[in-house]
């Protein structure tokens, strides 16, 4: 995996999010909750050495997020990496099924 590629589990998760964005017309609360929950519960999946931020931003754009949504989700990644908590409202125990290697 090069420095600008995402791991397969993150790719698959973001493809799943993208399918739901396409169906709902945007990054709705369910997808926001899934992303935040996984970032909080599986922090090692989102670490700097696994997920380059530029590649992650590019993937977010590719799955249909608006520039504002891309910036917001990238900020969540940075907050999770810094050990900060992300506020979860509705979806609290969601983990993407595939565990990182």
Secondary structure, 3 states (H helix, E strand, C coil): CCCCCCCHHHHHHHHHHHHHHHHHCCCCHHHHHHHHHHHHHCHHHHCCCCCCHHHHHHHHHHCCCCHHHHHHHHHHHHHHHCCCCCCCCCCCCCCCCCCCC
